[in-house]
């Protein structure tokens, strides 16, 4: 059973077949502001770079043990000297070694994560640094020599350092923390591309 329409209620507007009810415009997605921070995602050129091996972090900690032990002995000597002599200014000499130890322990992971590289068709880009950021692009045609080196600590972690010498001014660029297979791949790539470009001139 259907009820009759209320005479006091205004009739609903009928839509023509081609008409559609207006729709609210979709809200534009919010674009996050670009910031430059000490996080690798905010570093210059870090968006497209490949990171080096995270094994470089423990390798650098292991390599810095001797230096940290030396600074720790200086801190102990300053404390003992203060206790024996009563001169407070001797203890102030321990501040610098303490800061050096702390910056090594706290900043090493960030420094390693800030290292990156990208091999493209015509050049190799290497970036490093947090506060003082440097991004170097090396054209393959300017590569003069490529060397792979590894010390005992790098060998323990299966890492190698790629050192590139360029023809212009004899400058060198080092890329540490590479797995041995990746270092060998880059060495072959740089050598072959450099030979091809020189032959094309």
Phi, psi and omega in degrees: 000127182255144180267149180288148180293148180288123181294337180279348182271130181295143181293144179287139181288129180272141181266136174292158183304325182274350182276148175228151179293138180297138181250148178290138180293135180296141180289138179290136180296144180283130178262120181295143180291140178280127179235153178252107183232185178273003173281137184305330181293338181257008183274154181301122177076007186279346186296320187254005186271152175270134179282158173278177183293136176294348177294346178293335180296303178295331178295320179287327174297316180294320179290338181267005182298315183299315179295319180294323177296319179298313180294325179295321177296323177295321179296316179297319179296321179294320179293316179296319179296324178293318181294319184285324185259336184079007179273111185293332184292341176293323178295331179295337178292345180276351184294314182297311176300324178296318178295322179295320178294316183295317181294326178292317182289322187272325188263348181302313178300319179295319181296321179292317180292341179277350179277132179207166180209161178207120176263118180249190186294324187240351183204167177241130179252132178234131181230147178200165177095151178248292179290314176252091185274134177229134177234116183246132176248123184247110174296141182299329182291344180261001181284124181263319178207152179229129183231139175251125179232152177209134175266181181297325180288317177298320180297325179297325182260007178070033183247166177211160177246128178263122180247125184244128175253129181259157183286329183282103177078000180066028179289155180234148174230135180246137177237098183273172172075025179266137168301150187301320180296321179290322177296320178292323178296315180294322179297315178296319180298312181296320181293312183294316180295321179296318179295318180297317181291322179293325180289332181282345181283000000 
